[in-house]
Amino acid sequence: MSNHLLKTMRVVASAALIAASVLALPAAQAQPSGITRTDLQRHDLSIPGREVVQVRVDFAPGAAFGRHSHPGEEIVNVLEGTLEYEIEGKPPVTLKAGDVLFIPAGTVHAAKNVGSVTGSELATYIVEKGKPLLTLKK
């Protein structure tokens, strides 16, 4: 290979690495340590301007996802472990595998794994299309 081609390849590779790290930064900031989110599906609904989004969220023991809200309803199905949910204006509720929870649109809430094993949930969101799925709260 010519020196010019090698230089070009290095520049392209460097630019790709920089772009990947910049694009990954917002996702890393929004995802707390010990939390893994796996997008499963996203589809338009028959209701104009609405979509359904399903994700699996895995919580390491002790991991917590702080106060946040969604631009639509959230339906939680705990798949494994023991998770505690704090919904603004209500006492905390602890759920185990098989339990479900409904969180109204725009309601501020938080979740954490209060068990000693990985906790997992299937979260289904019915949300306004084009809005951020999650808004962090203080």
C-alpha positions as CSV (number, residue, x, y, z in Angstrom):
1,M,0.0,0.0,0.0
2,S,1.1,3.5,-0.7
3,N,1.9,5.9,2.1
4,H,-0.9,8.2,1.0
5,L,-3.4,5.4,1.2
6,L,-2.2,4.4,4.7
7,K,-2.4,8.0,5.9
8,T,-6.0,8.3,4.5
9,M,-7.0,5.0,6.2
10,R,-5.5,6.3,9.6
11,V,-7.4,9.6,9.3
12,V,-10.7,7.8,8.5
13,A,-10.2,5.3,11.3
14,S,-9.4,8.1,13.8
15,A,-12.5,10.1,12.7
16,A,-14.7,7.0,13.1
17,L,-13.3,6.4,16.6
18,I,-13.9,10.1,17.6
19,A,-17.5,10.0,16.1
20,A,-18.3,6.8,17.9
21,S,-17.1,8.1,21.3
22,V,-19.0,11.3,20.9
23,L,-22.2,9.5,19.9
24,A,-21.9,7.0,22.8
25,L,-21.5,9.8,25.4
26,P,-25.2,10.8,25.7
27,A,-26.2,7.2,26.0
28,A,-23.6,6.5,28.7
29,Q,-24.6,9.6,30.7
30,A,-28.3,8.6,30.6
31,Q,-27.6,5.0,31.6
32,P,-26.5,4.6,35.3
33,S,-23.9,2.1,36.3
34,G,-25.3,-1.4,36.7
35,I,-28.2,-0.8,34.4
36,T,-28.4,-2.5,31.0
37,R,-31.2,-1.5,28.6
38,T,-32.0,-3.7,25.5
39,D,-34.3,-2.2,22.9
40,L,-36.7,-5.0,21.7
41,Q,-39.2,-3.3,19.4
42,R,-40.7,0.1,18.3
43,H,-43.9,0.4,16.2
44,D,-46.3,3.1,15.1
45,L,-49.8,2.7,16.6
46,S,-53.2,3.2,14.9
47,I,-53.5,6.3,17.1
48,P,-51.9,9.2,15.2
49,G,-48.7,10.5,16.8
50,R,-48.3,7.6,19.2
51,E,-45.9,4.6,19.2
52,V,-45.2,1.6,21.3
53,V,-41.7,0.9,22.5
54,Q,-40.6,-2.3,24.4
55,V,-37.3,-2.6,26.3
56,R,-35.8,-5.0,28.7
57,V,-34.0,-3.4,31.6
58,D,-31.6,-5.4,33.7
59,F,-30.5,-4.1,37.2
60,A,-27.4,-5.4,38.9
61,P,-27.9,-6.0,42.6
62,G,-28.1,-2.5,44.3
63,A,-28.3,-0.7,41.0
64,A,-30.9,2.2,40.7
65,F,-32.3,4.3,38.0
66,G,-33.0,7.8,39.4
67,R,-36.1,10.0,39.0
68,H,-37.4,10.3,35.5
69,S,-40.6,10.5,33.4
70,H,-41.9,9.4,30.0
71,P,-44.1,11.2,27.5
72,G,-46.7,8.5,27.8
73,E,-47.8,5.5,29.8
74,E,-45.3,2.8,31.0
75,I,-46.4,-0.8,31.8
76,V,-43.8,-2.8,33.8
77,N,-43.6,-6.5,34.0
78,V,-40.9,-7.8,36.4
79,L,-39.2,-10.8,34.8
80,E,-36.6,-11.6,37.5
81,G,-35.5,-10.5,40.9
82,T,-37.0,-7.9,43.3
83,L,-37.4,-4.3,42.2
84,E,-38.6,-1.3,44.2
85,Y,-40.4,1.5,42.4
86,E,-41.0,5.0,43.8
87,I,-43.8,6.8,42.1
88,E,-44.2,10.5,43.0
89,G,-46.9,11.0,45.6
90,K,-47.2,7.3,46.5
91,P,-45.4,5.0,49.0
92,P,-42.7,2.8,47.4
93,V,-43.8,-0.6,46.1
94,T,-41.7,-3.7,45.9
95,L,-42.3,-6.2,43.1
96,K,-41.0,-9.6,42.3
97,A,-41.0,-11.8,39.2
98,G,-44.5,-12.0,37.7
99,D,-45.7,-8.7,39.2
100,V,-46.9,-5.8,37.0
101,L,-47.1,-2.0,37.5
102,F,-48.8,0.8,35.5
103,I,-47.1,4.2,35.5
104,P,-49.3,7.1,34.2
105,A,-48.0,9.5,31.5
106,G,-45.6,12.1,32.8
107,T,-45.4,10.7,36.3
108,V,-42.0,11.0,37.9
109,H,-40.7,7.7,39.2
110,A,-37.5,5.8,40.0
111,A,-36.6,2.1,40.3
112,K,-33.9,0.1,42.0
113,N,-32.9,-3.5,42.6
114,V,-33.4,-4.3,46.3
115,G,-32.5,-8.0,45.9
116,S,-29.3,-9.9,45.8
117,V,-29.5,-11.1,42.2
118,T,-30.0,-9.3,38.9
119,G,-33.4,-7.9,38.6
120,S,-35.1,-7.5,35.1
121,E,-38.2,-5.9,33.8
122,L,-40.0,-5.7,30.5
123,A,-41.0,-2.1,30.1
124,T,-43.7,-1.2,27.5
125,Y,-44.2,2.5,26.7
126,I,-47.2,4.0,24.8
127,V,-45.7,7.4,24.0
128,E,-45.9,10.4,21.8
129,K,-43.8,9.9,18.7
130,G,-40.8,12.1,18.2
131,K,-40.4,13.0,21.9
132,P,-37.5,11.7,24.0
133,L,-38.5,8.4,25.6
134,L,-37.0,9.5,28.9
135,T,-36.6,12.8,30.8
136,L,-34.3,12.8,33.8
137,K,-35.6,14.7,36.9
138,K,-33.7,16.1,39.9
